[in-house]
Amino acid sequence: MLTSIGREPLRRYCCPMMNATVKIAYDVYRGKTDPSLRLATAPGARLPAHVNAKDWVLMPAGKSPLHSDAPKEIGVQGYCFFQVSKGK
């Protein structure tokens, strides 16, 4: 069907697009002096400028749990500090 200006009308989707759940793999650093301290950043973002790089070690992907607020804090501040407690 053509409109008066000779173009086809925009097609509308018959059903709304579903919200996809996206899981981002953050870079997680472990503290050298206290191995329970963690600092998470966006992938490839490196450490924040106010942090001494010598005090942190990048952990292998998937080796550290993330704090539940990490995605929100990383989105706002660019990083998230948290501490891992050993479960019994």
PyMOL Python script that loads the backbone (N, CA, C, O; Angstrom):
from pymol import cmd

cmd.read_pdbstr("""\
ATOM      1  N   MET A   1       0.835  -1.177   0.000  1.00  0.00           N
ATOM      2  CA  MET A   1       0.000   0.000   0.000  1.00  0.00           C
ATOM      3  C   MET A   1       0.880   1.241   0.000  1.00  0.00           C
ATOM      4  O   MET A   1       1.814   1.348   0.795  1.00  0.00           O
ATOM      5  N   LEU A   2       0.589   2.148  -0.868  1.00  0.00           N
ATOM      6  CA  LEU A   2       1.367   3.368  -0.979  1.00  0.00           C
ATOM      7  C   LEU A   2       0.595   4.527  -0.392  1.00  0.00           C
ATOM      8  O   LEU A   2      -0.633   4.582  -0.458  1.00  0.00           O
ATOM      9  N   THR A   3       1.334   5.441   0.176  1.00  0.00           N
ATOM     10  CA  THR A   3       0.707   6.658   0.714  1.00  0.00           C
ATOM     11  C   THR A   3       0.680   7.711  -0.378  1.00  0.00           C
ATOM     12  O   THR A   3       1.116   7.461  -1.502  1.00  0.00           O
ATOM     13  N   SER A   4       0.174   8.871  -0.052  1.00  0.00           N
ATOM     14  CA  SER A   4       0.036   9.925  -1.049  1.00  0.00           C
ATOM     15  C   SER A   4       1.376  10.465  -1.541  1.00  0.00           C
ATOM     16  O   SER A   4       1.443  11.061  -2.616  1.00  0.00           O
ATOM     17  N   ILE A   5       2.461  10.259  -0.752  1.00  0.00           N
ATOM     18  CA  ILE A   5       3.760  10.755  -1.205  1.00  0.00           C
ATOM     19  C   ILE A   5       4.582   9.650  -1.860  1.00  0.00           C
ATOM     20  O   ILE A   5       5.750   9.861  -2.185  1.00  0.00           O
ATOM     21  N   GLY A   6       3.987   8.475  -2.058  1.00  0.00           N
ATOM     22  CA  GLY A   6       4.654   7.422  -2.798  1.00  0.00           C
ATOM     23  C   GLY A   6       5.540   6.498  -1.993  1.00  0.00           C
ATOM     24  O   GLY A   6       6.273   5.697  -2.573  1.00  0.00           O
ATOM     25  N   ARG A   7       5.496   6.584  -0.692  1.00  0.00           N
ATOM     26  CA  ARG A   7       6.310   5.691   0.142  1.00  0.00           C
ATOM     27  C   ARG A   7       5.410   4.699   0.857  1.00  0.00           C
ATOM     28  O   ARG A   7       4.217   4.934   1.053  1.00  0.00           O
ATOM     29  N   GLU A   8       6.008   3.600   1.237  1.00  0.00           N
ATOM     30  CA  GLU A   8       5.249   2.620   2.013  1.00  0.00           C
ATOM     31  C   GLU A   8       5.124   3.125   3.446  1.00  0.00           C
ATOM     32  O   GLU A   8       6.055   3.738   3.968  1.00  0.00           O
ATOM     33  N   PRO A   9       3.986   2.874   4.085  1.00  0.00           N
ATOM     34  CA  PRO A   9       3.845   3.308   5.482  1.00  0.00           C
ATOM     35  C   PRO A   9       4.765   2.494   6.386  1.00  0.00           C
ATOM     36  O   PRO A   9       5.166   1.379   6.052  1.00  0.00           O
ATOM     37  N   LEU A  10       5.084   3.068   7.521  1.00  0.00           N
ATOM     38  CA  LEU A  10       5.919   2.361   8.485  1.00  0.00           C
ATOM     39  C   LEU A  10       5.193   1.136   8.999  1.00  0.00           C
ATOM     40  O   LEU A  10       3.999   1.185   9.297  1.00  0.00           O
ATOM     41  N   ARG A  11       5.903   0.067   9.099  1.00  0.00           N
ATOM     42  CA  ARG A  11       5.288  -1.155   9.616  1.00  0.00           C
ATOM     43  C   ARG A  11       5.370  -1.146  11.131  1.00  0.00           C
ATOM     44  O   ARG A  11       6.378  -0.737  11.708  1.00  0.00           O
ATOM     45  N   ARG A  12       4.333  -1.587  11.750  1.00  0.00           N
ATOM     46  CA  ARG A  12       4.314  -1.683  13.209  1.00  0.00           C
ATOM     47  C   ARG A  12       4.427  -3.146  13.593  1.00  0.00           C
ATOM     48  O   ARG A  12       3.874  -4.032  12.942  1.00  0.00           O
ATOM     49  N   TYR A  13       5.158  -3.366  14.665  1.00  0.00           N
ATOM     50  CA  TYR A  13       5.299  -4.728  15.151  1.00  0.00           C
ATOM     51  C   TYR A  13       3.995  -5.158  15.806  1.00  0.00           C
ATOM     52  O   TYR A  13       3.356  -4.390  16.525  1.00  0.00           O
ATOM     53  N   CYS A  14       3.620  -6.389  15.546  1.00  0.00           N
ATOM     54  CA  CYS A  14       2.355  -6.867  16.087  1.00  0.00           C
ATOM     55  C   CYS A  14       2.449  -7.172  17.585  1.00  0.00           C
ATOM     56  O   CYS A  14       1.440  -7.163  18.289  1.00  0.00           O
ATOM     57  N   CYS A  15       3.641  -7.437  18.056  1.00  0.00           N
ATOM     58  CA  CYS A  15       3.803  -7.715  19.483  1.00  0.00           C
ATOM     59  C   CYS A  15       4.993  -6.908  20.004  1.00  0.00           C
ATOM     60  O   CYS A  15       5.960  -6.702  19.270  1.00  0.00           O
ATOM     61  N   PRO A  16       4.940  -6.451  21.247  1.00  0.00           N
ATOM     62  CA  PRO A  16       6.035  -5.641  21.779  1.00  0.00           C
ATOM     63  C   PRO A  16       7.307  -6.470  21.921  1.00  0.00           C
ATOM     64  O   PRO A  16       7.254  -7.681  22.138  1.00  0.00           O
ATOM     65  N   MET A  17       8.433  -5.809  21.796  1.00  0.00           N
ATOM     66  CA  MET A  17       9.710  -6.494  21.953  1.00  0.00           C
ATOM     67  C   MET A  17       9.923  -6.793  23.435  1.00  0.00           C
ATOM     68  O   MET A  17       9.684  -5.942  24.291  1.00  0.00           O
ATOM     69  N   MET A  18      10.360  -7.970  23.714  1.00  0.00           N
ATOM     70  CA  MET A  18      10.578  -8.380  25.099  1.00  0.00           C
ATOM     71  C   MET A  18      11.876  -7.787  25.622  1.00  0.00           C
ATOM     72  O   MET A  18      12.842  -7.632  24.875  1.00  0.00           O
ATOM     73  N   ASN A  19      11.894  -7.464  26.879  1.00  0.00           N
ATOM     74  CA  ASN A  19      13.116  -6.980  27.508  1.00  0.00           C
ATOM     75  C   ASN A  19      14.059  -8.156  27.682  1.00  0.00           C
ATOM     76  O   ASN A  19      13.721  -9.140  28.339  1.00  0.00           O
ATOM     77  N   ALA A  20      15.214  -8.055  27.107  1.00  0.00           N
ATOM     78  CA  ALA A  20      16.199  -9.120  27.217  1.00  0.00           C
ATOM     79  C   ALA A  20      17.047  -8.884  28.458  1.00  0.00           C
ATOM     80  O   ALA A  20      17.432  -7.752  28.751  1.00  0.00           O
ATOM     81  N   THR A  21      17.329  -9.933  29.168  1.00  0.00           N
ATOM     82  CA  THR A  21      18.204  -9.838  30.323  1.00  0.00           C
ATOM     83  C   THR A  21      19.644  -9.963  29.830  1.00  0.00           C
ATOM     84  O   THR A  21      20.014 -10.963  29.215  1.00  0.00           O
ATOM     85  N   VAL A  22      20.437  -8.956  30.104  1.00  0.00           N
ATOM     86  CA  VAL A  22      21.821  -8.937  29.659  1.00  0.00           C
ATOM     87  C   VAL A  22      22.711  -9.101  30.882  1.00  0.00           C
ATOM     88  O   VAL A  22      22.558  -8.382  31.869  1.00  0.00           O
ATOM     89  N   LYS A  23      23.626 -10.034  30.814  1.00  0.00           N
ATOM     90  CA  LYS A  23      24.556 -10.257  31.910  1.00  0.00           C
ATOM     91  C   LYS A  23      25.929  -9.770  31.479  1.00  0.00           C
ATOM     92  O   LYS A  23      26.525 -10.309  30.546  1.00  0.00           O
ATOM     93  N   ILE A  24      26.426  -8.752  32.160  1.00  0.00           N
ATOM     94  CA  ILE A  24      27.713  -8.166  31.824  1.00  0.00           C
ATOM     95  C   ILE A  24      28.785  -8.786  32.706  1.00  0.00           C
ATOM     96  O   ILE A  24      28.604  -8.922  33.916  1.00  0.00           O
ATOM     97  N   ALA A  25      29.893  -9.160  32.098  1.00  0.00           N
ATOM     98  CA  ALA A  25      31.018  -9.716  32.848  1.00  0.00           C
ATOM     99  C   ALA A  25      31.938  -8.556  33.227  1.00  0.00           C
ATOM    100  O   ALA A  25      32.677  -8.055  32.379  1.00  0.00           O
ATOM    101  N   TYR A  26      31.903  -8.129  34.471  1.00  0.00           N
ATOM    102  CA  TYR A  26      32.697  -7.004  34.936  1.00  0.00           C
ATOM    103  C   TYR A  26      34.128  -7.438  35.219  1.00  0.00           C
ATOM    104  O   TYR A  26      34.389  -8.612  35.479  1.00  0.00           O
ATOM    105  N   ASP A  27      35.050  -6.487  35.167  1.00  0.00           N
ATOM    106  CA  ASP A  27      36.429  -6.746  35.601  1.00  0.00           C
ATOM    107  C   ASP A  27      36.454  -6.616  37.115  1.00  0.00           C
ATOM    108  O   ASP A  27      36.039  -5.594  37.662  1.00  0.00           O
ATOM    109  N   VAL A  28      36.940  -7.647  37.791  1.00  0.00           N
ATOM    110  CA  VAL A  28      36.997  -7.636  39.258  1.00  0.00           C
ATOM    111  C   VAL A  28      38.455  -7.722  39.682  1.00  0.00           C
ATOM    112  O   VAL A  28      39.195  -8.602  39.240  1.00  0.00           O
ATOM    113  N   TYR A  29      38.853  -6.801  40.539  1.00  0.00           N
ATOM    114  CA  TYR A  29      40.208  -6.758  41.076  1.00  0.00           C
ATOM    115  C   TYR A  29      40.187  -7.185  42.535  1.00  0.00           C
ATOM    116  O   TYR A  29      39.234  -6.898  43.261  1.00  0.00           O
ATOM    117  N   ARG A  30      41.252  -7.880  42.965  1.00  0.00           N
ATOM    118  CA  ARG A  30      41.409  -8.333  44.347  1.00  0.00           C
ATOM    119  C   ARG A  30      42.496  -7.507  44.992  1.00  0.00           C
ATOM    120  O   ARG A  30      43.520  -7.223  44.371  1.00  0.00           O
ATOM    121  N   GLY A  31      42.276  -7.116  46.248  1.00  0.00           N
ATOM    122  CA  GLY A  31      43.286  -6.356  46.983  1.00  0.00           C
ATOM    123  C   GLY A  31      44.471  -7.227  47.341  1.00  0.00           C
ATOM    124  O   GLY A  31      44.292  -8.384  47.723  1.00  0.00           O
ATOM    125  N   LYS A  32      45.687  -6.692  47.226  1.00  0.00           N
ATOM    126  CA  LYS A  32      46.890  -7.462  47.571  1.00  0.00           C
ATOM    127  C   LYS A  32      47.063  -7.593  49.075  1.00  0.00           C
ATOM    128  O   LYS A  32      47.447  -8.657  49.559  1.00  0.00           O
ATOM    129  N   THR A  33      46.786  -6.524  49.827  1.00  0.00           N
ATOM    130  CA  THR A  33      46.990  -6.576  51.278  1.00  0.00           C
ATOM    131  C   THR A  33      45.861  -7.315  51.975  1.00  0.00           C
ATOM    132  O   THR A  33      46.098  -7.992  52.976  1.00  0.00           O
ATOM    133  N   ASP A  34      44.651  -7.202  51.475  1.00  0.00           N
ATOM    134  CA  ASP A  34      43.494  -7.904  52.031  1.00  0.00           C
ATOM    135  C   ASP A  34      42.764  -8.599  50.877  1.00  0.00           C
ATOM    136  O   ASP A  34      42.000  -7.959  50.154  1.00  0.00           O
ATOM    137  N   PRO A  35      42.995  -9.906  50.702  1.00  0.00           N
ATOM    138  CA  PRO A  35      42.413 -10.618  49.565  1.00  0.00           C
ATOM    139  C   PRO A  35      40.883 -10.681  49.545  1.00  0.00           C
ATOM    140  O   PRO A  35      40.297 -11.078  48.538  1.00  0.00           O
ATOM    141  N   SER A  36      40.229 -10.292  50.648  1.00  0.00           N
ATOM    142  CA  SER A  36      38.767 -10.314  50.645  1.00  0.00           C
ATOM    143  C   SER A  36      38.172  -9.040  50.036  1.00  0.00           C
ATOM    144  O   SER A  36      36.976  -8.998  49.747  1.00  0.00           O
ATOM    145  N   LEU A  37      38.997  -7.999  49.839  1.00  0.00           N
ATOM    146  CA  LEU A  37      38.509  -6.759  49.232  1.00  0.00           C
ATOM    147  C   LEU A  37      38.423  -6.919  47.720  1.00  0.00           C
ATOM    148  O   LEU A  37      39.303  -7.510  47.095  1.00  0.00           O
ATOM    149  N   ARG A  38      37.356  -6.387  47.146  1.00  0.00           N
ATOM    150  CA  ARG A  38      37.144  -6.464  45.709  1.00  0.00           C
ATOM    151  C   ARG A  38      36.790  -5.079  45.178  1.00  0.00           C
ATOM    152  O   ARG A  38      36.186  -4.265  45.877  1.00  0.00           O
ATOM    153  N   LEU A  39      37.172  -4.834  43.945  1.00  0.00           N
ATOM    154  CA  LEU A  39      36.820  -3.618  43.240  1.00  0.00           C
ATOM    155  C   LEU A  39      36.394  -4.046  41.838  1.00  0.00           C
ATOM    156  O   LEU A  39      37.185  -4.628  41.095  1.00  0.00           O
ATOM    157  N   ALA A  40      35.156  -3.760  41.482  1.00  0.00           N
ATOM    158  CA  ALA A  40      34.627  -4.135  40.169  1.00  0.00           C
ATOM    159  C   ALA A  40      34.499  -2.900  39.301  1.00  0.00           C
ATOM    160  O   ALA A  40      34.077  -1.841  39.767  1.00  0.00           O
ATOM    161  N   THR A  41      34.867  -3.041  38.027  1.00  0.00           N
ATOM    162  CA  THR A  41      34.742  -1.951  37.060  1.00  0.00           C
ATOM    163  C   THR A  41      34.076  -2.488  35.801  1.00  0.00           C
ATOM    164  O   THR A  41      33.916  -3.697  35.637  1.00  0.00           O
ATOM    165  N   ALA A  42      33.694  -1.582  34.921  1.00  0.00           N
ATOM    166  CA  ALA A  42      33.149  -1.994  33.632  1.00  0.00           C
ATOM    167  C   ALA A  42      34.246  -2.716  32.846  1.00  0.00           C
ATOM    168  O   ALA A  42      35.429  -2.439  33.047  1.00  0.00           O
ATOM    169  N   PRO A  43      33.875  -3.624  31.970  1.00  0.00           N
ATOM    170  CA  PRO A  43      34.887  -4.380  31.218  1.00  0.00           C
ATOM    171  C   PRO A  43      35.817  -3.451  30.431  1.00  0.00           C
ATOM    172  O   PRO A  43      35.360  -2.624  29.642  1.00  0.00           O
ATOM    173  N   GLY A  44      37.109  -3.597  30.655  1.00  0.00           N
ATOM    174  CA  GLY A  44      38.108  -2.813  29.946  1.00  0.00           C
ATOM    175  C   GLY A  44      38.297  -1.399  30.443  1.00  0.00           C
ATOM    176  O   GLY A  44      39.053  -0.640  29.838  1.00  0.00           O
ATOM    177  N   ALA A  45      37.629  -1.011  31.537  1.00  0.00           N
ATOM    178  CA  ALA A  45      37.701   0.371  32.020  1.00  0.00           C
ATOM    179  C   ALA A  45      38.943   0.659  32.859  1.00  0.00           C
ATOM    180  O   ALA A  45      39.237   1.823  33.131  1.00  0.00           O
ATOM    181  N   ARG A  46      39.663  -0.351  33.268  1.00  0.00           N
ATOM    182  CA  ARG A  46      40.828  -0.223  34.150  1.00  0.00           C
ATOM    183  C   ARG A  46      40.424   0.279  35.527  1.00  0.00           C
ATOM    184  O   ARG A  46      39.237   0.396  35.831  1.00  0.00           O
ATOM    185  N   LEU A  47      41.412   0.574  36.353  1.00  0.00           N
ATOM    186  CA  LEU A  47      41.150   1.033  37.716  1.00  0.00           C
ATOM    187  C   LEU A  47      40.858   2.529  37.744  1.00  0.00           C
ATOM    188  O   LEU A  47      41.347   3.272  36.893  1.00  0.00           O
ATOM    189  N   PRO A  48      40.058   2.979  38.725  1.00  0.00           N
ATOM    190  CA  PRO A  48      39.826   4.421  38.861  1.00  0.00           C
ATOM    191  C   PRO A  48      41.142   5.154  39.157  1.00  0.00           C
ATOM    192  O   PRO A  48      42.088   4.563  39.679  1.00  0.00           O
ATOM    193  N   ALA A  49      41.186   6.430  38.822  1.00  0.00           N
ATOM    194  CA  ALA A  49      42.417   7.223  38.963  1.00  0.00           C
ATOM    195  C   ALA A  49      42.863   7.374  40.417  1.00  0.00           C
ATOM    196  O   ALA A  49      44.060   7.490  40.678  1.00  0.00           O
ATOM    197  N   HIS A  50      41.925   7.375  41.369  1.00  0.00           N
ATOM    198  CA  HIS A  50      42.294   7.591  42.771  1.00  0.00           C
ATOM    199  C   HIS A  50      42.784   6.318  43.464  1.00  0.00           C
ATOM    200  O   HIS A  50      43.107   6.351  44.652  1.00  0.00           O
ATOM    201  N   VAL A  51      42.844   5.206  42.744  1.00  0.00           N
ATOM    202  CA  VAL A  51      43.261   3.922  43.314  1.00  0.00           C
ATOM    203  C   VAL A  51      44.685   3.615  42.855  1.00  0.00           C
ATOM    204  O   VAL A  51      45.018   3.793  41.683  1.00  0.00           O
ATOM    205  N   ASN A  52      45.517   3.157  43.777  1.00  0.00           N
ATOM    206  CA  ASN A  52      46.886   2.779  43.449  1.00  0.00           C
ATOM    207  C   ASN A  52      46.879   1.405  42.772  1.00  0.00           C
ATOM    208  O   ASN A  52      46.484   0.411  43.381  1.00  0.00           O
ATOM    209  N   ALA A  53      47.310   1.356  41.530  1.00  0.00           N
ATOM    210  CA  ALA A  53      47.262   0.121  40.743  1.00  0.00           C
ATOM    211  C   ALA A  53      48.140  -0.988  41.330  1.00  0.00           C
ATOM    212  O   ALA A  53      47.873  -2.169  41.107  1.00  0.00           O
ATOM    213  N   LYS A  54      49.176  -0.621  42.074  1.00  0.00           N
ATOM    214  CA  LYS A  54      50.062  -1.630  42.663  1.00  0.00           C
ATOM    215  C   LYS A  54      49.376  -2.435  43.763  1.00  0.00           C
ATOM    216  O   LYS A  54      49.839  -3.520  44.113  1.00  0.00           O
ATOM    217  N   ASP A  55      48.283  -1.917  44.307  1.00  0.00           N
ATOM    218  CA  ASP A  55      47.594  -2.580  45.415  1.00  0.00           C
ATOM    219  C   ASP A  55      46.501  -3.542  44.959  1.00  0.00           C
ATOM    220  O   ASP A  55      45.844  -4.160  45.797  1.00  0.00           O
ATOM    221  N   TRP A  56      46.291  -3.681  43.644  1.00  0.00           N
ATOM    222  CA  TRP A  56      45.187  -4.499  43.131  1.00  0.00           C
ATOM    223  C   TRP A  56      45.656  -5.442  42.036  1.00  0.00           C
ATOM    224  O   TRP A  56      46.554  -5.114  41.260  1.00  0.00           O
ATOM    225  N   VAL A  57      45.036  -6.624  41.982  1.00  0.00           N
ATOM    226  CA  VAL A  57      45.351  -7.637  40.979  1.00  0.00           C
ATOM    227  C   VAL A  57      44.058  -8.017  40.263  1.00  0.00           C
ATOM    228  O   VAL A  57      43.050  -8.308  40.908  1.00  0.00           O
ATOM    229  N   LEU A  58      44.086  -8.016  38.920  1.00  0.00           N
ATOM    230  CA  LEU A  58      42.926  -8.413  38.137  1.00  0.00           C
ATOM    231  C   LEU A  58      42.692  -9.911  38.295  1.00  0.00           C
ATOM    232  O   LEU A  58      43.610 -10.708  38.099  1.00  0.00           O
ATOM    233  N   MET A  59      41.478 -10.292  38.646  1.00  0.00           N
ATOM    234  CA  MET A  59      41.137 -11.702  38.850  1.00  0.00           C
ATOM    235  C   MET A  59      40.673 -12.321  37.530  1.00  0.00           C
ATOM    236  O   MET A  59      40.175 -11.613  36.654  1.00  0.00           O
ATOM    237  N   PRO A  60      40.834 -13.634  37.384  1.00  0.00           N
ATOM    238  CA  PRO A  60      40.308 -14.296  36.189  1.00  0.00           C
ATOM    239  C   PRO A  60      38.784 -14.157  36.125  1.00  0.00           C
ATOM    240  O   PRO A  60      38.121 -14.081  37.159  1.00  0.00           O
ATOM    241  N   ALA A  61      38.245 -14.123  34.934  1.00  0.00           N
ATOM    242  CA  ALA A  61      36.798 -13.949  34.743  1.00  0.00           C
ATOM    243  C   ALA A  61      36.026 -15.068  35.420  1.00  0.00           C
ATOM    244  O   ALA A  61      36.365 -16.243  35.284  1.00  0.00           O
ATOM    245  N   GLY A  62      34.983 -14.690  36.150  1.00  0.00           N
ATOM    246  CA  GLY A  62      34.109 -15.664  36.796  1.00  0.00           C
ATOM    247  C   GLY A  62      34.601 -16.239  38.106  1.00  0.00           C
ATOM    248  O   GLY A  62      33.959 -17.133  38.656  1.00  0.00           O
ATOM    249  N   LYS A  63      35.724 -15.754  38.626  1.00  0.00           N
ATOM    250  CA  LYS A  63      36.291 -16.310  39.858  1.00  0.00           C
ATOM    251  C   LYS A  63      35.829 -15.609  41.128  1.00  0.00           C
ATOM    252  O   LYS A  63      36.113 -16.084  42.227  1.00  0.00           O
ATOM    253  N   SER A  64      35.126 -14.494  41.002  1.00  0.00           N
ATOM    254  CA  SER A  64      34.688 -13.762  42.183  1.00  0.00           C
ATOM    255  C   SER A  64      33.196 -13.465  42.081  1.00  0.00           C
ATOM    256  O   SER A  64      32.705 -13.083  41.018  1.00  0.00           O
ATOM    257  N   PRO A  65      32.475 -13.642  43.193  1.00  0.00           N
ATOM    258  CA  PRO A  65      31.061 -13.241  43.186  1.00  0.00           C
ATOM    259  C   PRO A  65      30.961 -11.718  43.169  1.00  0.00           C
ATOM    260  O   PRO A  65      31.869 -11.021  43.621  1.00  0.00           O
ATOM    261  N   LEU A  66      29.859 -11.217  42.648  1.00  0.00           N
ATOM    262  CA  LEU A  66      29.636  -9.772  42.612  1.00  0.00           C
ATOM    263  C   LEU A  66      28.629  -9.366  43.671  1.00  0.00           C
ATOM    264  O   LEU A  66      27.723 -10.130  44.005  1.00  0.00           O
ATOM    265  N   HIS A  67      28.789  -8.179  44.187  1.00  0.00           N
ATOM    266  CA  HIS A  67      27.809  -7.605  45.112  1.00  0.00           C
ATOM    267  C   HIS A  67      26.531  -7.337  44.337  1.00  0.00           C
ATOM    268  O   HIS A  67      26.592  -7.016  43.150  1.00  0.00           O
ATOM    269  N   SER A  68      25.385  -7.459  44.972  1.00  0.00           N
ATOM    270  CA  SER A  68      24.105  -7.281  44.285  1.00  0.00           C
ATOM    271  C   SER A  68      23.902  -5.865  43.745  1.00  0.00           C
ATOM    272  O   SER A  68      23.160  -5.678  42.781  1.00  0.00           O
ATOM    273  N   ASP A  69      24.546  -4.873  44.347  1.00  0.00           N
ATOM    274  CA  ASP A  69      24.427  -3.489  43.886  1.00  0.00           C
ATOM    275  C   ASP A  69      25.508  -3.092  42.887  1.00  0.00           C
ATOM    276  O   ASP A  69      25.554  -1.939  42.459  1.00  0.00           O
ATOM    277  N   ALA A  70      26.372  -4.023  42.510  1.00  0.00           N
ATOM    278  CA  ALA A  70      27.499  -3.687  41.639  1.00  0.00           C
ATOM    279  C   ALA A  70      27.070  -3.087  40.304  1.00  0.00           C
ATOM    280  O   ALA A  70      27.629  -2.060  39.920  1.00  0.00           O
ATOM    281  N   PRO A  71      26.116  -3.660  39.574  1.00  0.00           N
ATOM    282  CA  PRO A  71      25.753  -3.040  38.286  1.00  0.00           C
ATOM    283  C   PRO A  71      25.267  -1.600  38.424  1.00  0.00           C
ATOM    284  O   PRO A  71      25.584  -0.755  37.586  1.00  0.00           O
ATOM    285  N   LYS A  72      24.502  -1.317  39.472  1.00  0.00           N
ATOM    286  CA  LYS A  72      23.996   0.038  39.682  1.00  0.00           C
ATOM    287  C   LYS A  72      25.135   0.996  40.022  1.00  0.00           C
ATOM    288  O   LYS A  72      25.218   2.086  39.456  1.00  0.00           O
ATOM    289  N   GLU A  73      26.012   0.597  40.942  1.00  0.00           N
ATOM    290  CA  GLU A  73      27.119   1.464  41.347  1.00  0.00           C
ATOM    291  C   GLU A  73      28.115   1.679  40.216  1.00  0.00           C
ATOM    292  O   GLU A  73      28.639   2.782  40.058  1.00  0.00           O
ATOM    293  N   ILE A  74      28.382   0.650  39.432  1.00  0.00           N
ATOM    294  CA  ILE A  74      29.301   0.791  38.305  1.00  0.00           C
ATOM    295  C   ILE A  74      28.696   1.721  37.255  1.00  0.00           C
ATOM    296  O   ILE A  74      29.413   2.502  36.630  1.00  0.00           O
ATOM    297  N   GLY A  75      27.390   1.638  37.063  1.00  0.00           N
ATOM    298  CA  GLY A  75      26.729   2.536  36.121  1.00  0.00           C
ATOM    299  C   GLY A  75      26.782   3.987  36.544  1.00  0.00           C
ATOM    300  O   GLY A  75      26.865   4.877  35.698  1.00  0.00           O
ATOM    301  N   VAL A  76      26.735   4.242  37.851  1.00  0.00           N
ATOM    302  CA  VAL A  76      26.731   5.622  38.359  1.00  0.00           C
ATOM    303  C   VAL A  76      28.150   6.137  38.589  1.00  0.00           C
ATOM    304  O   VAL A  76      28.509   7.211  38.105  1.00  0.00           O
ATOM    305  N   GLN A  77      28.962   5.370  39.332  1.00  0.00           N
ATOM    306  CA  GLN A  77      30.297   5.822  39.732  1.00  0.00           C
ATOM    307  C   GLN A  77      31.409   5.328  38.808  1.00  0.00           C
ATOM    308  O   GLN A  77      32.466   5.953  38.719  1.00  0.00           O
ATOM    309  N   GLY A  78      31.177   4.222  38.128  1.00  0.00           N
ATOM    310  CA  GLY A  78      32.216   3.638  37.286  1.00  0.00           C
ATOM    311  C   GLY A  78      32.975   2.515  37.978  1.00  0.00           C
ATOM    312  O   GLY A  78      33.793   1.843  37.351  1.00  0.00           O
ATOM    313  N   TYR A  79      32.713   2.307  39.260  1.00  0.00           N
ATOM    314  CA  TYR A  79      33.368   1.234  40.011  1.00  0.00           C
ATOM    315  C   TYR A  79      32.511   0.875  41.215  1.00  0.00           C
ATOM    316  O   TYR A  79      31.566   1.587  41.557  1.00  0.00           O
ATOM    317  N   CYS A  80      32.855  -0.248  41.858  1.00  0.00           N
ATOM    318  CA  CYS A  80      32.140  -0.696  43.052  1.00  0.00           C
ATOM    319  C   CYS A  80      33.127  -1.405  43.973  1.00  0.00           C
ATOM    320  O   CYS A  80      33.743  -2.396  43.582  1.00  0.00           O
ATOM    321  N   PHE A  81      33.276  -0.899  45.194  1.00  0.00           N
ATOM    322  CA  PHE A  81      34.080  -1.574  46.213  1.00  0.00           C
ATOM    323  C   PHE A  81      33.152  -2.499  47.001  1.00  0.00           C
ATOM    324  O   PHE A  81      32.022  -2.131  47.324  1.00  0.00           O
ATOM    325  N   PHE A  82      33.641  -3.708  47.305  1.00  0.00           N
ATOM    326  CA  PHE A  82      32.893  -4.592  48.192  1.00  0.00           C
ATOM    327  C   PHE A  82      33.864  -5.594  48.802  1.00  0.00           C
ATOM    328  O   PHE A  82      35.008  -5.724  48.367  1.00  0.00           O
ATOM    329  N   GLN A  83      33.377  -6.301  49.821  1.00  0.00           N
ATOM    330  CA  GLN A  83      34.201  -7.280  50.524  1.00  0.00           C
ATOM    331  C   GLN A  83      33.511  -8.621  50.486  1.00  0.00           C
ATOM    332  O   GLN A  83      32.305  -8.716  50.715  1.00  0.00           O
ATOM    333  N   VAL A  84      34.265  -9.645  50.200  1.00  0.00           N
ATOM    334  CA  VAL A  84      33.733 -11.004  50.139  1.00  0.00           C
ATOM    335  C   VAL A  84      33.870 -11.620  51.524  1.00  0.00           C
ATOM    336  O   VAL A  84      34.957 -11.642  52.100  1.00  0.00           O
ATOM    337  N   SER A  85      32.757 -12.120  52.052  1.00  0.00           N
ATOM    338  CA  SER A  85      32.807 -12.797  53.344  1.00  0.00           C
ATOM    339  C   SER A  85      32.742 -14.286  53.097  1.00  0.00           C
ATOM    340  O   SER A  85      32.032 -14.744  52.202  1.00  0.00           O
ATOM    341  N   LYS A  86      33.467 -15.028  53.871  1.00  0.00           N
ATOM    342  CA  LYS A  86      33.490 -16.481  53.717  1.00  0.00           C
ATOM    343  C   LYS A  86      32.252 -17.077  54.349  1.00  0.00           C
ATOM    344  O   LYS A  86      32.012 -16.884  55.541  1.00  0.00           O
ATOM    345  N   GLY A  87      31.464 -17.797  53.572  1.00  0.00           N
ATOM    346  CA  GLY A  87      30.265 -18.441  54.090  1.00  0.00           C
ATOM    347  C   GLY A  87      30.602 -19.704  54.846  1.00  0.00           C
ATOM    348  O   GLY A  87      31.607 -20.360  54.573  1.00  0.00           O
ATOM    349  N   LYS A  88      29.755 -20.037  55.798  1.00  0.00           N
ATOM    350  CA  LYS A  88      29.996 -21.262  56.585  1.00  0.00           C
ATOM    351  C   LYS A  88      29.119 -22.374  56.119  1.00  0.00           C
ATOM    352  O   LYS A  88      29.180 -23.477  56.661  1.00  0.00           O
TER     353      LYS A  88
END
""", "prot")
cmd.dss("prot")
cmd.show_as("cartoon", "prot")
cmd.util.cbc("prot")
cmd.orient("prot")
